[in-house]
Amino acid sequence: MKLLYAFLFIAVVLTACNNEQANNKPANKIDGSFLNGSWTYRSLLNDTAWQNDFDSLEFAAAIMNLKKMGNDSVSGLLYWSQNPYQGLKITGKYYYNDTVTCYSLVGVGDSSLGTAGWQYNYQGYVVPHWSLGVNQADVLVGSTVRAKPHSGEPAGIVATTYMVRRSK
């Protein structure tokens, strides 16, 4: 399983940097409704020591439900799989940057979700599909930063994120 996660991160980086469009035509823009649905969310600490056990890199595992709102807005809910009553309210935007669809989200805690005072910011993009790929999942990749301290932990901690579509 650890090897699968490592392979996923390498594949995401290579896919993002891939330019299969030799004629430099812009990629088809993805409509924001692409973000609609339920996503399995994982984040990993950015530790450069490759000898560390992969499990020690885990920052969070959750489910993020997203819904396109209006022309460029997104809202939703992120909740931890081990405690579906605790989470963050998500708001944000999606936009196009060159040939990729990007997103910028803010997750804010709420007393009803057991996370009052929490805030995490997320940014990333939709990973393009390989033209010859088989059984590809829809994937979002990016990073998160703890924007406000909470539970005795400081603000500023950054982790790499990826989300795999669960359902539309």
C-alpha positions in Angstrom: 0.0 0.0 0.0 2.8 2.4 0.8 4.4 1.7 -2.6 1.0 2.5 -4.2 0.9 5.9 -2.4 4.5 6.7 -3.5 3.7 5.7 -7.1 0.5 7.9 -7.0 2.5 11.0 -6.0 5.1 10.4 -8.7 2.3 9.9 -11.3 0.6 13.1 -10.2 3.8 15.1 -10.6 4.6 13.6 -14.0 1.0 14.1 -15.2 1.0 17.7 -14.2 4.2 18.4 -16.0 3.2 16.4 -19.1 2.6 18.4 -22.3 1.0 16.0 -24.8 -0.1 19.0 -26.8 2.9 19.4 -29.1 1.0 22.1 -31.1 0.7 24.2 -27.9 -3.1 24.4 -28.2 -4.7 25.1 -24.8 -6.3 22.1 -23.0 -10.0 21.9 -22.8 -11.2 23.8 -19.8 -13.0 21.7 -17.3 -16.4 23.0 -16.2 -16.5 23.7 -12.4 -19.2 21.0 -12.0 -16.2 18.6 -12.4 -15.6 19.3 -8.7 -19.1 18.2 -7.6 -19.1 15.1 -5.5 -17.4 13.2 -2.7 -13.6 13.0 -2.6 -11.4 10.8 -0.4 -8.9 13.4 1.0 -5.4 12.6 2.2 -2.6 14.9 3.3 1.0 14.2 4.0 3.7 16.1 5.8 6.5 17.4 3.5 9.4 15.6 5.2 12.4 15.2 2.9 13.9 12.2 4.8 13.1 9.4 2.4 14.0 6.7 5.0 11.1 7.7 7.3 8.2 5.3 7.5 5.5 6.3 5.1 2.8 6.1 7.8 4.7 8.8 9.8 4.0 11.3 7.1 0.2 11.2 7.5 -1.3 14.6 8.3 -5.0 13.9 7.8 -7.5 11.5 6.2 -11.0 12.8 5.5 -13.9 13.0 3.1 -14.5 16.2 1.2 -17.8 16.9 -0.4 -17.8 19.7 -2.9 -20.4 21.5 -5.0 -20.1 24.1 -7.7 -21.9 27.3 -6.8 -22.5 30.0 -9.4 -19.9 30.8 -12.1 -16.7 30.1 -10.2 -17.5 29.3 -6.6 -17.4 26.1 -4.6 -18.7 25.1 -1.2 -18.8 21.9 0.8 -17.8 20.1 3.9 -14.7 18.3 4.9 -15.1 15.7 7.7 -12.8 13.1 9.2 -13.7 9.6 8.4 -13.2 8.4 11.9 -15.5 11.1 13.2 -18.1 12.3 10.7 -19.5 14.8 13.1 -16.2 16.8 13.2 -15.0 18.8 10.2 -14.7 22.1 8.4 -17.1 24.2 6.2 -15.5 24.7 2.8 -15.8 27.7 0.5 -13.7 28.8 -2.4 -13.2 29.4 -6.1 -12.0 27.5 -9.1 -10.2 29.1 -12.1 -8.2 28.3 -15.1 -4.4 28.9 -15.2 -2.8 28.3 -18.6 -3.9 24.7 -19.3 -5.1 23.5 -15.9 -8.1 23.9 -13.8 -7.1 25.2 -10.3 -8.9 25.6 -7.0 -8.5 27.8 -3.9 -10.5 26.7 -0.9 -10.8 27.8 2.8 -11.9 25.4 5.4 -13.3 27.1 8.5 -14.2 25.4 11.7 -17.5 25.6 13.5 -18.7 24.9 17.0 -21.4 22.5 15.6 -18.6 20.6 14.0 -16.3 20.6 17.0 -13.7 22.7 15.3 -14.4 26.3 16.4 -11.5 28.6 15.6 -9.9 26.3 13.1 -8.9 27.4 9.6 -7.1 25.6 6.8 -6.4 27.0 3.3 -6.1 24.7 0.3 -4.9 25.2 -3.2 -4.3 22.8 -6.1 -5.5 21.7 -9.5 -7.3 19.0 -11.4 -4.8 16.3 -12.6 -5.3 15.8 -16.3 -5.9 12.3 -17.6 -3.4 10.4 -19.7 -4.5 10.0 -23.3 -3.5 6.3 -23.2 -4.4 5.8 -19.5 -6.7 2.9 -18.4 -9.1 3.1 -15.5 -8.0 6.5 -14.4 -9.5 8.1 -11.3 -10.4 11.8 -11.1 -7.8 13.3 -8.9 -7.2 16.8 -7.3 -3.7 17.5 -6.0 -2.2 20.5 -4.1 -1.3 21.6 -0.6 -2.8 22.9 2.6 -1.7 25.2 5.3 -2.9 25.5 8.9 -4.0 29.2 8.8 -4.8 29.5 12.5 -3.4 27.7 15.5 -5.6 25.2 17.3 -5.4 22.4 19.8 -2.0 23.5 20.9 -0.6 23.2 17.3 0.9 26.3 15.6 -0.3 27.9 12.4 1.9 27.6 9.3 2.2 23.8 9.0 2.0 22.9 5.3 1.1 19.4 3.9 0.7 18.0 0.4 -2.8 17.0 -0.4 -4.5 14.7 -2.9 -8.2 13.8 -3.3 -9.6 10.9 -5.3 -13.2 11.0 -6.5 -15.6 8.8 -4.5 -18.7 9.7 -6.4 -20.3 12.6 -8.4 
